[in-house]
Amino acid sequence: MFSVVRRLAGLAVMIVGVLGLGSSGFGRVHAADYFPPPDSQGGWRTLTDARAVRQKAGIDPQRLERAWEFTQRCSQNAGLLVVRRGYLVFEGYAGRAQRNVNPDMASTGKAYTSVACGILLNEFKDRLPDGLSTRVFTPDLLPEAFPLDDPRRSDITLGQLLCMTAGYHGEGTSPGVVRGQTVPLTPVSGQDIRDLDRSSIRTVLWTNAGAGYSYSSPAPHIASMVLRRISGMDLQDYIDTRLAKPMGWGPWGYCLHRGDFTMPHANGAGSIAVHATDALRFGYCLLREGRWAGRQLVPADYVRLCGSPSPWNPHTPFSLMFENNSDGHVAGAPRDAYYKSGAGGFGLFVVPSLDLVIYKMGGNNGQYDPTLTGLPQPDPVDHSRDDWKPVPRTPFNEGSLGGDDGLRRVLEMVSAAVRD
């Protein structure tokens, strides 16, 4: 009789977990055991009552409102979503940002490239036995790079590509960094979307592999070329089968359509376009060390490397396409916080010690152009912020903080909302 009762109790726990009934009278599902079903099947469990937000999620809703007010000052279009203890406790949008739009998330997409490479390393250990220490400029992995135009490329490892220490010249006015010291660099030609593979490979090296850091988009795209060669799949297809489908993402894609030109491959440097609640799913999977509903989608040791100082980057706190706060440069956030930003004010944050995931949407109107992906978008479009202008700073108001400054401030404000 006891075994029958125990089996029935186990079944009840399983049903509660599947249906996300932790906020109901059936009892709480522990955050570590909860994973949201697809939005088409009910989506994230939510808390909207202020008292419930405080008691069950341990977070102050008034402070979240202040973070949202600030977020709206950071960019033309804006969104803020916060998950704590597995509960979606805040979701706000302004302008063209909505739950089910597919905006160009710019360099936020680099994080997805990195995680895909982490899965690849585990799946194809026989082809990549040296893991992140694998030298990638070989005839087997990058035949299109030969003959090498610079012999220093032969020393570049996958870990260096994913930590921006491969020696590739930074884009625009991005400087180099050597052991924390800034090195000014003269701008050079970088990626050309009409010849993405070749232009990425041939971008100028400013230093030897491992000798310095510079934020350079060609590096993660080259990593995606290695993934394409090893797996036989384009980055978008690999992410779709290894991450999107297991997590139950809605329609998503890459911004491949650029005017009269369609890119033949996803750019490993960014421009992924996913729904807001699915960006949360991606971050939540990392928060759970790569697990999703009983499956280990991403190797746990790779996830831990994403949020820690990296042996492949002794120059700056940037690990496997994620900025980490191990040195406390974001003063108001925990040291274990890590995140990836994207042009226009996009950012995805993971804070393990607070059991917290934050997704901040930003972007100008052009980043919400549906022709970039070809995916149907929600109608009607909110034009209320089409004429938006940044708020000037005053002695009594920090005004609009765009880019990474605004992102870091949002991370601080949401972290400060956690009450236990």
C-alpha positions, 0 to 999 in steps of 0.5 A, spaced: 500 500 500 505 504 501 508 503 494 502 505 491 501 511 495 508 513 494 507 512 486 501 516 486 504 522 490 510 522 485 505 522 479 502 528 483 508 532 483 510 530 476 503 533 474 504 539 478 511 540 475 508 540 468 502 544 469 506 549 473 502 549 479 507 552 484 503 558 485 496 555 486 493 551 492 497 544 490 504 547 493 510 550 490 514 547 485 521 548 487 525 553 482 530 548 480 525 543 478 521 548 474 521 549 467 516 553 463 512 550 457 512 553 450 507 559 450 502 556 446 501 551 452 501 556 457 508 559 458 511 561 464 508 561 471 507 568 473 506 572 479 502 579 478 499 580 485 504 585 489 504 581 495 505 574 492 511 577 488 514 579 495 513 572 498 514 567 493 519 571 488 522 575 494 523 581 490 520 588 491 515 590 485 516 597 486 523 597 485 522 593 479 517 599 476 523 603 478 527 599 473 522 599 468 521 607 468 529 607 467 529 602 462 524 606 458 529 612 458 534 608 455 532 607 448 527 608 442 523 601 443 524 598 450 522 592 454 524 589 461 522 582 463 524 579 470 524 571 472 526 570 479 525 563 482 522 560 476 516 566 476 515 571 471 515 577 476 515 583 471 514 584 463 513 591 460 514 593 453 514 600 450 513 602 443 515 597 437 517 592 443 512 586 444 512 579 447 512 576 440 516 581 435 522 578 432 527 584 433 534 584 431 538 583 437 544 585 434 550 582 438 546 579 443 546 573 438 554 572 440 551 568 446 547 563 442 553 562 438 557 561 444 552 556 447 552 552 440 559 551 440 559 549 447 554 543 445 558 542 439 564 540 443 560 535 447 557 532 441 563 531 437 569 530 442 572 525 437 573 531 432 575 536 437 579 532 442 582 539 445 576 542 446 577 550 447 584 549 446 583 546 439 587 550 433 582 552 428 586 554 422 587 547 419 585 545 412 580 540 416 576 545 420 577 552 415 579 549 408 576 556 406 582 560 410 588 557 406 593 559 404 593 563 410 595 570 409 598 571 416 601 565 419 599 567 426 592 565 424 595 558 425 596 559 433 588 561 434 584 557 438 577 556 439 577 559 446 580 565 443 575 566 438 570 565 443 573 570 448 575 575 443 583 574 444 584 571 437 588 577 435 583 580 431 582 587 430 576 590 434 571 593 430 570 601 429 574 604 434 574 598 439 581 598 442 585 593 444 586 591 452 592 587 454 592 585 462 587 591 463 591 596 459 587 599 453 591 600 447 588 604 442 587 601 435 586 604 428 580 602 425 580 597 419 575 593 414 571 588 418 565 584 416 562 585 409 555 581 409 556 580 402 562 576 403 561 574 410 566 568 411 571 571 407 571 578 410 571 575 417 577 570 416 581 576 412 580 581 418 587 584 420 590 581 426 592 587 431 596 582 435 598 575 436 593 569 438 592 570 446 596 576 447 590 581 447 583 582 447 579 586 442 571 586 441 571 583 434 565 580 430 569 576 425 571 572 431 565 569 433 563 568 426 569 564 424 567 559 430 560 558 427 564 556 421 567 551 425 561 549 427 558 549 420 564 544 418 563 539 424 556 539 424 554 539 417 549 544 419 548 552 419 548 555 425 541 557 425 539 549 424 543 547 429 540 552 434 534 550 432 535 542 433 539 543 440 536 549 443 529 552 440 525 545 439 527 542 446 525 549 450 519 550 445 521 557 442 516 560 438 517 562 431 524 565 431 530 566 426 536 570 424 536 577 420 538 574 413 535 579 409 539 585 408 535 590 402 537 586 395 541 581 399 540 575 403 545 572 407 547 565 405 549 563 412 547 566 419 552 571 422 555 568 428 556 575 430 549 576 432 542 578 429 538 573 432 531 574 433 527 571 438 521 572 442 522 576 449 519 570 453 524 565 449 530 569 450 528 568 457 528 561 456 535 561 453 537 565 459 533 560 464 537 554 461 544 557 463 541 559 470 540 552 471 547 550 468 544 547 461 539 543 464 532 543 461 526 539 463 530 533 465 535 534 459 542 536 459 542 541 453 548 544 454 554 541 458 554 544 465 562 545 465 561 550 459 555 554 462 560 555 468 565 557 464 561 563 461 560 566 467 567 565 470 574 569 469 577 565 463 584 562 462 583 564 454 582 571 456 587 574 462 586 581 459 579 583 461 572 580 464 569 577 458 568 569 457 566 565 451 562 571 449 559 573 456 561 579 460 562 577 467 562 581 473 567 577 477 572 583 478 566 587 481 566 593 475 558 593 475 558 595 483 551 594 484 550 587 482 553 580 485 560 578 482 557 572 479 552 576 474 554 575 467 551 577 461 551 579 453 549 586 450 547 588 443 547 594 439 541 598 441 540 597 448 539 589 448 541 585 454 540 578 457 543 577 464 544 571 468 545 572 476 546 565 479 546 567 486 540 571 486 536 565 482 535 571 477 534 572 469 533 579 466 532 580 459 532 588 457 529 589 450 531 596 446 533 598 439 531 603 434 525 602 429 530 599 424 531 593 428 524 591 428 523 591 421 520 585 419 523 584 412 529 582 416 527 575 418 521 575 413 517 572 419 510 575 420 509 580 426 504 582 431 499 587 428 498 593 430 505 596 430 505 601 436 508 607 433 507 611 440 515 612 440 517 613 433 519 620 435 522 618 441 528 623 443 533 621 449 532 624 456 537 629 457 541 629 464 540 634 469 542 634 477 536 631 479 535 625 473 541 621 470 537 621 464 537 616 458 543 611 459 544 608 452 548 602 450 552 598 456 551 603 461 544 603 461 544 595 461 549 595 467 544 600 471 538 596 469 542 590 472 544 594 478 536 596 479 533 589 478 538 586 483 537 591 488 530 589 488 531 582 491 529 582 498 532 575 500 
